[in-house]
Amino acid sequence: MTLFSIIMLVSLMVFSISISLIRSLLGSVIVFAVYSLIMAILWQQLNAPDLAITEAAVGGGITTILFVLTLKRISKKVKSHDTAGNKK
């Protein structure tokens, strides 16, 4: 195993723990995206380019976009619910 692979594996462990410890939902989504991109790099290092492309596209791209859009939609509903509750 090369030094680069060891550094990537250690960073994956750090990111996986930090995802569950970060209190900000948006921060967790960003760390998850970084985690997915590092996984894509590791798949490439393991000579599995098909998995690397899939991980980068799905894990780093589509899933991150869906999480961010969901957070945006939830925050809008929470704000509208708060303003509706304050009018009573």
GUTORTI-790588 format. One record per atom (N, C-alpha, C): x negated, y negated, z; residue number from 1; atom name; residue in one letter. Coordinates in nm, 3 decimals, padded with zeros to 5 digits. Atoms other than C-alpha are relative to their C-alpha. Layout:
BEGIN
px; py; pz; seq; atom; type
X; Y; Z; NUM; CA; A;
...
***
This chain:
BEGIN
px; py; pz; seq; atom; type
-00.084; 00.117; 00.000; 1; N; M;
00.000; 00.000; 00.000; 1; CA; M;
-00.089; -00.124; 00.000; 1; C; M;
00.082; 00.120; 00.009; 2; N; T;
-00.135; -00.340; -00.090; 2; CA; T;
00.039; -00.099; 00.110; 2; C; T;
-00.025; 00.103; -00.100; 3; N; L;
-00.156; -00.638; 00.140; 3; CA; L;
00.125; -00.080; -00.033; 3; C; L;
-00.118; 00.073; 00.043; 4; N; F;
00.108; -00.817; -00.064; 4; CA; F;
00.128; 00.074; 00.038; 4; C; F;
-00.118; -00.080; -00.034; 5; N; S;
00.357; -00.533; -00.013; 5; CA; S;
00.025; 00.000; 00.150; 5; C; S;
-00.015; 00.001; -00.145; 6; N; I;
00.291; -00.527; 00.359; 6; CA; I;
00.057; -00.133; 00.047; 6; C; I;
-00.052; 00.133; -00.035; 7; N; I;
00.350; -00.902; 00.384; 7; CA; I;
00.147; -00.011; -00.038; 7; C; I;
-00.139; 00.005; 00.042; 8; N; M;
00.674; -00.867; 00.189; 8; CA; M;
00.089; 00.084; 00.092; 8; C; M;
-00.079; -00.084; -00.090; 9; N; L;
00.795; -00.582; 00.412; 9; CA; L;
00.018; -00.064; 00.137; 9; C; L;
-00.011; 00.068; -00.129; 10; N; V;
00.718; -00.775; 00.729; 10; CA; V;
00.096; -00.119; -00.011; 10; C; V;
-00.092; 00.112; 00.018; 11; N; S;
00.898; -01.079; 00.590; 11; CA; S;
00.144; 00.047; -00.013; 11; C; S;
-00.136; -00.055; 00.007; 12; N; L;
01.199; -00.861; 00.508; 12; CA; L;
00.054; 00.030; 00.139; 12; C; L;
-00.044; -00.028; -00.137; 13; N; M;
01.214; -00.748; 00.870; 13; CA; M;
00.033; -00.129; 00.074; 13; C; M;
-00.024; 00.128; -00.066; 14; N; V;
01.189; -01.106; 00.993; 14; CA; V;
00.129; -00.063; -00.052; 14; C; V;
-00.121; 00.059; 00.056; 15; N; F;
01.458; -01.226; 00.753; 15; CA; F;
00.125; 00.077; 00.040; 15; C; F;
-00.118; -00.078; -00.037; 16; N; S;
01.693; -00.939; 00.835; 16; CA; S;
00.042; -00.027; 00.144; 16; C; S;
-00.034; 00.034; -00.139; 17; N; I;
01.674; -01.020; 01.206; 17; CA; I;
00.052; -00.143; 00.009; 17; C; I;
-00.041; 00.140; -00.009; 18; N; S;
01.704; -01.394; 01.149; 18; CA; S;
00.139; -00.024; -00.059; 18; C; S;
-00.134; 00.016; 00.056; 19; N; I;
02.019; -01.352; 00.938; 19; CA; I;
00.106; 00.015; 00.109; 19; C; I;
-00.099; -00.021; -00.105; 20; N; S;
02.203; -01.221; 01.241; 20; CA; S;
-00.014; -00.099; 00.115; 20; C; S;
00.021; 00.092; -00.111; 21; N; L;
02.054; -01.478; 01.481; 21; CA; L;
00.029; -00.146; -00.033; 21; C; L;
-00.025; 00.139; 00.039; 22; N; I;
02.109; -01.799; 01.281; 22; CA; I;
00.146; -00.034; 00.026; 22; C; I;
-00.136; 00.038; -00.037; 23; N; R;
02.414; -01.983; 01.409; 23; CA; R;
00.075; -00.067; -00.117; 23; C; R;
-00.062; 00.065; 00.114; 24; N; S;
02.479; -02.175; 01.087; 24; CA; S;
00.032; 00.104; -00.108; 24; C; S;
-00.039; -00.096; 00.103; 25; N; L;
02.674; -01.977; 00.830; 25; CA; L;
-00.071; -00.027; -00.132; 25; C; L;
00.070; 00.034; 00.124; 26; N; L;
02.521; -02.165; 00.539; 26; CA; L;
-00.147; 00.039; 00.009; 26; C; L;
00.139; -00.042; -00.020; 27; N; G;
02.175; -02.103; 00.682; 27; CA; G;
-00.015; 00.150; -00.016; 27; C; G;
00.005; -00.145; 00.015; 28; N; S;
02.251; -01.732; 00.702; 28; CA; S;
00.012; 00.042; -00.147; 28; C; S;
-00.017; -00.031; 00.143; 29; N; V;
02.363; -01.730; 00.339; 29; CA; V;
-00.130; -00.029; -00.075; 29; C; V;
00.125; 00.034; 00.067; 30; N; I;
02.042; -01.902; 00.230; 30; CA; I;
-00.108; 00.102; 00.032; 30; C; I;
00.100; -00.102; -00.038; 31; N; V;
01.825; -01.657; 00.426; 31; CA; V;
00.033; 00.132; -00.067; 31; C; V;
-00.039; -00.121; 00.071; 32; N; F;
02.026; -01.371; 00.274; 32; CA; F;
-00.043; -00.003; -00.146; 32; C; F;
00.044; 00.014; 00.139; 33; N; A;
01.950; -01.504; -00.074; 33; CA; A;
-00.150; 00.022; -00.012; 33; C; A;
00.145; -00.019; 00.000; 34; N; V;
01.579; -01.519; 00.007; 34; CA; V;
-00.033; 00.148; 00.022; 34; C; V;
00.018; -00.143; -00.026; 35; N; Y;
01.601; -01.165; 00.146; 35; CA; Y;
00.021; 00.081; -00.128; 35; C; Y;
-00.030; -00.073; 00.124; 36; N; S;
01.756; -01.042; -00.180; 36; CA; S;
-00.109; -00.022; -00.104; 36; C; S;
00.106; 00.026; 00.098; 37; N; L;
01.490; -01.211; -00.391; 37; CA; L;
-00.130; 00.071; 00.038; 37; C; L;
00.119; -00.076; -00.041; 38; N; I;
01.212; -01.055; -00.184; 38; CA; I;
00.020; 00.149; -00.028; 38; C; I;
-00.028; -00.139; 00.035; 39; N; M;
01.382; -00.718; -00.229; 39; CA; M;
-00.021; 00.023; -00.150; 39; C; M;
00.022; -00.013; 00.144; 40; N; A;
01.377; -00.780; -00.604; 40; CA; A;
-00.149; 00.007; -00.032; 40; C; A;
00.146; -00.004; 00.020; 41; N; I;
01.003; -00.848; -00.587; 41; CA; I;
-00.054; 00.137; 00.039; 41; C; I;
00.047; -00.133; -00.042; 42; N; L;
00.950; -00.525; -00.395; 42; CA; L;
00.041; 00.110; -00.096; 42; C; L;
-00.041; -00.099; 00.100; 43; N; W;
01.153; -00.326; -00.645; 43; CA; W;
-00.091; -00.007; -00.122; 43; C; W;
00.092; 00.015; 00.113; 44; N; Q;
00.932; -00.467; -00.918; 44; CA; Q;
-00.136; 00.061; 00.033; 44; C; Q;
00.127; -00.059; -00.043; 45; N; Q;
00.622; -00.367; -00.719; 45; CA; Q;
00.005; 00.153; 00.000; 45; C; Q;
-00.018; -00.146; 00.000; 46; N; L;
00.764; -00.013; -00.698; 46; CA; L;
00.028; 00.054; -00.140; 46; C; L;
-00.019; -00.038; 00.141; 47; N; N;
00.789; -00.004; -01.080; 47; CA; N;
00.145; 00.041; -00.031; 47; C; N;
-00.142; -00.021; 00.029; 48; N; A;
01.167; -00.019; -01.085; 48; CA; A;
00.060; -00.132; -00.047; 48; C; A;
-00.046; 00.131; 00.048; 49; N; P;
01.240; -00.322; -01.303; 49; CA; P;
00.152; -00.010; -00.014; 49; C; P;
-00.145; 00.004; 00.012; 50; N; D;
01.604; -00.225; -01.356; 50; CA; D;
00.065; -00.035; 00.134; 50; C; D;
-00.051; 00.033; -00.132; 51; N; L;
01.670; -00.235; -00.982; 51; CA; L;
-00.037; -00.142; 00.041; 51; C; L;
00.044; 00.136; -00.032; 52; N; A;
01.470; -00.558; -00.950; 52; CA; A;
00.091; -00.103; -00.065; 52; C; A;
-00.088; 00.094; 00.070; 53; N; I;
01.682; -00.734; -01.210; 53; CA; I;
00.140; 00.002; 00.061; 53; C; I;
-00.132; -00.011; -00.060; 54; N; T;
02.003; -00.603; -01.057; 54; CA; T;
00.005; -00.067; 00.137; 54; C; T;
00.005; 00.063; -00.133; 55; N; E;
01.900; -00.709; -00.706; 55; CA; E;
-00.007; -00.151; -00.010; 55; C; E;
00.011; 00.145; 00.016; 56; N; A;
01.802; -01.056; -00.825; 56; CA; A;
00.131; -00.061; -00.049; 56; C; A;
-00.123; 00.055; 00.056; 57; N; A;
02.121; -01.104; -01.024; 57; CA; A;
00.117; 00.011; 00.097; 57; C; A;
-00.116; -00.021; -00.087; 58; N; V;
02.371; -00.956; -00.780; 58; CA; V;
-00.026; -00.052; 00.141; 58; C; V;
00.029; 00.040; -00.137; 59; N; G;
02.207; -01.005; -00.442; 59; CA; G;
-00.038; -00.145; 00.013; 59; C; G;
00.048; 00.138; -00.010; 60; N; G;
02.030; -01.332; -00.504; 60; CA; G;
00.089; -00.100; -00.070; 60; C; G;
-00.078; 00.093; 00.080; 61; N; G;
02.272; -01.482; -00.753; 61; CA; G;
00.148; 00.000; 00.031; 61; C; G;
-00.147; -00.002; -00.007; 62; N; I;
02.635; -01.377; -00.761; 62; CA; I;
00.050; 00.001; 00.144; 62; C; I;
-00.046; -00.008; -00.138; 63; N; T;
02.672; -01.283; -00.395; 63; CA; T;
-00.021; -00.131; 00.074; 63; C; T;
00.027; 00.128; -00.065; 64; N; T;
02.510; -01.605; -00.279; 64; CA; T;
00.101; -00.106; -00.044; 64; C; T;
-00.099; 00.097; 00.051; 65; N; I;
02.739; -01.813; -00.501; 65; CA; I;
00.137; 00.026; 00.061; 65; C; I;
-00.129; -00.033; -00.059; 66; N; L;
03.045; -01.628; -00.373; 66; CA; L;
00.006; -00.037; 00.149; 66; C; L;
00.005; 00.038; -00.141; 67; N; F;
02.938; -01.678; -00.010; 67; CA; F;
00.011; -00.151; 00.017; 67; C; F;
-00.003; 00.146; -00.011; 68; N; V;
02.879; -02.051; -00.062; 68; CA; V;
00.139; -00.054; -00.035; 68; C; V;
-00.135; 00.044; 00.036; 69; N; L;
03.214; -02.095; -00.238; 69; CA; L;
00.102; 00.035; 00.108; 69; C; L;
-00.089; -00.039; -00.109; 70; N; T;
03.388; -01.905; 00.041; 70; CA; T;
-00.016; -00.093; 00.120; 70; C; T;
00.023; 00.094; -00.111; 71; N; L;
03.225; -02.125; 00.305; 71; CA; L;
00.061; -00.136; -00.029; 71; C; L;
-00.057; 00.129; 00.038; 72; N; K;
03.331; -02.435; 00.114; 72; CA; K;
00.152; 00.003; 00.012; 72; C; K;
-00.146; -00.012; -00.006; 73; N; R;
03.688; -02.312; 00.088; 73; CA; R;
00.049; 00.009; 00.144; 73; C; R;
-00.038; -00.012; -00.140; 74; N; I;
03.704; -02.216; 00.454; 74; CA; I;
-00.011; -00.133; 00.071; 74; C; I;
00.017; 00.129; -00.067; 75; N; S;
03.569; -02.553; 00.565; 75; CA; S;
00.110; -00.098; -00.039; 75; C; S;
-00.111; 00.085; 00.042; 76; N; K;
03.836; -02.731; 00.359; 76; CA; K;
00.127; 00.036; 00.075; 76; C; K;
-00.120; -00.042; -00.070; 77; N; K;
04.110; -02.523; 00.520; 77; CA; K;
-00.006; -00.036; 00.148; 77; C; K;
00.015; 00.036; -00.141; 78; N; V;
03.972; -02.583; 00.868; 78; CA; V;
00.021; -00.150; 00.017; 78; C; V;
-00.018; 00.145; -00.010; 79; N; K;
03.955; -02.959; 00.805; 79; CA; K;
00.146; -00.039; -00.018; 79; C; K;
-00.140; 00.034; 00.022; 80; N; S;
04.311; -02.971; 00.669; 80; CA; S;
00.085; 00.049; 00.117; 80; C; S;
-00.073; -00.050; -00.116; 81; N; H;
04.433; -02.761; 00.961; 81; CA; H;
-00.021; -00.091; 00.121; 81; C; H;
00.030; 00.091; -00.111; 82; N; D;
04.258; -02.994; 01.209; 82; CA; D;
00.076; -00.131; -00.015; 82; C; D;
-00.070; 00.127; 00.020; 83; N; T;
04.408; -03.306; 01.052; 83; CA; T;
00.149; 00.018; 00.014; 83; C; T;
-00.142; -00.025; -00.016; 84; N; A;
04.754; -03.148; 01.042; 84; CA; A;
00.035; 00.015; 00.148; 84; C; A;
-00.024; -00.017; -00.143; 85; N; G;
04.724; -03.056; 01.410; 85; CA; G;
-00.010; -00.130; 00.076; 85; C; G;
00.016; 00.127; -00.068; 86; N; N;
04.618; -03.408; 01.508; 86; CA; N;
00.117; -00.094; -00.025; 86; C; N;
-00.111; 00.088; 00.033; 87; N; K;
04.923; -03.570; 01.344; 87; CA; K;
00.120; 00.025; 00.090; 87; C; K;
-00.116; -00.034; -00.082; 88; N; K;
05.167; -03.396; 01.579; 88; CA; K;
00.001; -00.075; 00.128; 88; C; K;
***
